[in-house]
Amino acid sequence: MRDLFDKIYKDKGPLGKWAAQAEGYFVFPKLEGPISNRMKFRGKDVITWSINDYLGLANNEEVRKVDAEAAAEYGSAYPMGARMMSGHTSLHEQLQTELAAFVKKEAAYLLNFGYQGMVSTVDALVAKDDIIVYDVDAHACIIDGVRLHMGKRFTYKHNDIESIEKNLQRATKLAEQTGGGILLISEGVFGMRGEQGRLKEIVALKEKYNFRLFVDDAHGFGTLGATGAGAGEEQGVQDQIDVYFATFAKSMASTGAFIAADQEIIDYLKYNLRSQMFAKSLQMQLVVGALKRLDMLRTMPELREKLWKNVNALQNGLKKRGFDIGTTQSCVTPVYLKGSIPEAMALVKDLRENHGIFCSIVVYPVIPKGLILLRLIPTASHTLQDVEETLDAFSSIRERLENGTYKRLSAGVQASEA
């Protein structure tokens, strides 16, 4: 018998082994100052491309005023208790009604957190005889929800309709044996690559297969569609998404989330979502703040227009300069480069220290070895000047990566990539 902690002492994990070199700079960095297009990192001004504040509401004066007034009126505790017992209010109901109308569903239900809510919703929707079919590149919250499922689950190749259909055929055969149903899960926008889920093609498969569609639209809500109702609206199939999920953590620049569906489905979920039934109600200051933010999403299309002006300027500029930004169909802007993890560290340090550009870095095991992904999130707060400075900086770092400068600078990094 071994000590439970032996595995921790011997293997820090594919990311943890880099902690000595990375922590405090490449991971767990400390950005300072008001949330905006330009913040401070280690005392230096940087253009910030790593904040999911799509519509620029995080530091909006009107929003901050409402947040402050709500905090003064209600404090940070009210309402106390779970909603089923003592934490339910008319403002929670009002927000749910307005969210449902905004995403064109009969009803909605508030969730305290996006990650927690997604895990619990997956768990509540399926029983052991049911089968889950989901994208291999699904977000961690979906994967963790699927892990709770005691029945069968199948993954399909990322956004691959042929693979989806093949797995629906497998799931159908199994469901005929178990007497269960099928839940297919996709994201509206995949947050790493920026691709939209192929919702229109998935919905078309309902003519051949009996399944229900659950969509995580965290990055699409507020940014896509004629009114900002998300990827389903963008693709013209919002009414055929059976359960719709979105978070307040991105376009709404807050905390919380919601699910929306037919009234009977929401009625079932609110009595069976363990993470909500046994958790304190969403704080009133967050509810009041979300009502204000939602009103701005509805009545200020200029926020979304400014966002997309910046998105198009950044993405078109990168493509004109020959950068590989994959097949993004959203605000998420990935830039793919080739190099090792030590080279990636040297590159990002140059980008931050010498060019004043702060963006997220993604390496193995999130993406294949030998690739570096720099992930940029344009917002309505950015300016075209920010875009031009960033394009110039990226051209410079690419040249230094290709001529071996970063390889030489990273030669002293000791951690093994094996």
Secondary structure, 3 states (H helix, E strand, C coil): CCCCCHHHHHCCCCCHHHHHHHECCCECCCEECCCCCEEEECCEEEEECCCCCCCCCCCCHHHHHHHHHHHHHHCCCCCCCCCCCCCCCHHHHHHHHHHHHHCCCCEEEEECCHHHHHHHHHHHHCCCCCEEEEECCCCHHHHHHHHCCCCCEEEECCCCHHHHHHHHHHHHHHHHHHCCCEEEEEECECCCCCCECCHHHHHHHHHCCCCEEEEECCCCCCCCCCCCCCHHHHHCCHHHCCEEEEECCCCCCCCCEEEEECHHHHHHHHCCCHHHHCCCCCCHHHHHHHHHHHHHHHHCHHHHHHHHHHHHHHHHHHHHCCCECCCCCCCCEEEEEECCHHHHHHHHHHHHHHHCEECEEECCCCCCCCEEEEEECCCCCCCHHHHHHHHHHHHHHHHHHHCCHHHHHCCCCCCCCC
